[in-house]
Amino acid sequence: MAAPAMEHPAQPTIEAFEAVLRRHDSATLALEEWCNTRGFADPAQVTAHGSKARVGEPPAAVVSHLELREGESVAMRNVKLTCGQTVLSVAWNWYVPARLTPEMNAALDASDAPFGKVVAPLGFRRQPLENVRGQAEGCPEGTISTHRAVLILPDGRPLAYLIECYTAANLADSL
C-alpha cells in the first residue's frame, strides 16, 4: 500500500489575511499571528523599521480624529513592519504623546518596537475607518490592502490615527 500523498498548504488568500487582521485590535499581533502561520520567521516577531517619533503638522483629518486638547501635540512614525526579512506592512502612525507614559514615548523614540506592542498596556481598541482592497492613495506599489483606523483608549479618547499598507509579501509562498 502506498503512503498517502503529502498535502500542500493552501495558497494564502486575501480573505484569510483580512480575517486575521479583524481578530486583533493590534496590527502587530495580527501580523505576528500571520507570520507564524505562514512560516516567514521563527520566532514570528514583528519589528518596526523606519523613522522614529517626529513632531510635525499633521493633516487636518488626523487632528480631527485625534480630538486634541489644549496644549497637546501630535507625533508621527512612518515604519515598515517586518517579520524576519519580510516586509509585511508600511504604516503611518500619528499619536498623542501626552496620552502615553514617559517610558512608552522613550521606547517609541529609541527602539524598533512596534507601536501596538509599546502601548498595549493601555488597553486600546481599534476603530476601523476604511478598508480598501488594494492600493489606496499614499500607499506603495504592490499594496494588497489598505487600512485606516483610530486606536481608542478605554476612557474613549483617541490615542492614534493609522494608515496601514499591507504588502503582497503577505500572500507570497512561505520561506
C-alpha positions in Angstrom: 0.0 0.0 0.0 1.4 3.4 -1.0 2.0 6.1 1.5 -0.7 8.8 1.5 0.3 11.9 -0.6 1.6 14.9 1.4 -0.9 17.7 1.4 0.5 21.1 0.5 -0.8 24.1 2.4 -3.4 26.1 0.6 -2.2 29.2 -1.1 -3.0 32.1 1.3 -5.9 34.3 0.3 -6.6 38.0 0.9 -9.8 36.8 2.7 -7.8 34.7 5.2 -5.3 37.5 5.7 -8.1 40.1 6.3 -9.8 37.7 8.8 -6.6 37.6 10.9 -6.4 41.4 10.9 -10.0 41.6 12.0 -9.4 39.4 15.0 -6.9 41.8 16.6 -7.0 45.4 17.8 -3.3 45.5 17.3 -2.0 45.1 13.8 1.3 44.0 15.3 -0.3 41.0 17.0 -2.2 40.2 13.8 1.0 40.3 11.7 2.8 38.1 14.2 0.0 35.5 14.0 0.1 35.7 10.2 3.9 35.5 10.2 3.8 32.4 12.4 1.0 30.7 10.3 2.9 31.5 7.1 6.3 30.5 8.4 8.1 33.7 7.5 10.3 33.6 10.6 11.0 31.7 13.7 10.3 33.3 16.1 7.4 35.2 14.5 8.4 38.6 15.8 7.4 41.8 14.1 9.7 44.8 14.3 9.3 48.4 13.1 12.0 49.9 10.9 12.0 53.5 9.7 11.7 57.0 11.1 11.1 57.4 14.8 8.7 59.6 16.5 8.6 63.1 14.9 6.6 66.1 15.8 5.1 68.0 12.9 2.0 69.5 11.5 -0.4 66.5 10.8 -3.1 66.5 8.1 -6.3 68.1 9.2 -8.2 64.8 9.1 -5.6 63.4 11.6 -6.1 66.3 14.0 -9.9 65.9 13.8 -9.8 62.2 14.6 -7.4 62.6 17.5 -9.5 65.2 19.2 -6.6 67.2 20.5 -6.9 69.2 23.8 -5.3 72.5 24.6 -1.5 72.1 24.6 -1.5 68.5 23.1 0.8 67.8 20.2 1.0 65.0 17.7 4.0 62.8 16.9 4.3 60.5 13.8 6.1 57.4 12.9 6.5 56.0 9.4 7.7 52.4 9.6 8.0 49.2 7.7 6.8 46.3 9.9 8.8 43.2 9.2 8.9 39.6 10.3 12.3 38.2 9.6 13.3 39.7 6.3 9.8 40.0 5.0 8.2 43.5 4.9 4.5 42.9 5.8 3.3 46.5 6.1 4.2 50.1 5.6 2.5 52.2 8.1 2.0 55.8 9.2 1.0 56.3 12.8 0.1 59.7 14.2 -0.4 59.7 18.0 -0.7 62.0 21.0 2.5 61.6 23.2 0.7 63.2 26.2 -1.6 60.1 26.3 1.3 57.7 26.7 3.6 57.2 29.6 7.1 58.7 29.5 8.5 55.1 29.2 6.3 54.4 26.2 7.4 57.7 24.5 11.1 56.8 25.1 10.6 53.3 23.7 8.9 54.8 20.5 11.8 57.3 20.1 14.7 54.9 20.7 13.7 51.4 19.5 12.3 49.3 16.7 9.4 48.2 18.8 6.1 48.4 17.0 3.6 51.0 18.3 1.0 48.4 19.2 3.4 46.4 21.4 4.6 49.5 23.2 1.2 50.9 24.0 -0.6 47.5 24.6 -0.7 48.1 28.4 -3.1 51.0 27.8 -5.8 48.5 26.7 -6.8 50.3 23.4 -9.4 49.1 21.0 -9.3 49.5 17.2 -12.0 51.5 15.4 -11.7 50.8 11.7 -12.4 53.8 9.5 -11.8 52.4 6.0 -10.5 49.2 4.4 -9.6 49.3 0.8 -8.8 46.1 -1.1 -5.6 47.1 -2.9 -3.5 50.2 -3.0 -5.1 53.4 -1.7 -3.7 56.9 -2.0 -0.3 57.2 -0.4 0.5 53.5 -0.3 3.4 52.0 -2.1 3.2 49.9 -5.3 2.2 46.3 -4.6 -0.1 47.1 -1.6 -2.8 44.4 -1.4 -4.9 46.0 1.3 -5.0 49.5 2.9 -6.5 50.1 6.4 -7.2 53.4 8.1 -8.1 53.2 11.8 -8.2 55.0 15.1 -7.0 53.4 18.3 -9.2 54.3 21.2 -8.3 54.3 24.9 -10.7 52.7 27.5 -11.9 56.2 28.5 -13.0 56.9 24.9 -10.2 59.3 24.0 -8.4 58.7 20.6 -4.8 57.6 21.0 -3.6 57.2 17.4 -4.6 57.5 13.8 -3.2 54.8 11.5 -2.7 54.2 7.8 -1.5 50.7 7.1 -0.5 49.5 3.7 -0.2 45.7 3.6 2.3 44.3 1.1 2.0 41.5 -1.4 4.6 39.5 0.6 1.7 38.5 2.9 0.4 36.3 0.2 3.7 35.0 -1.1 4.8 31.4 -0.6 6.3 30.9 2.8 10.0 30.6 3.1 
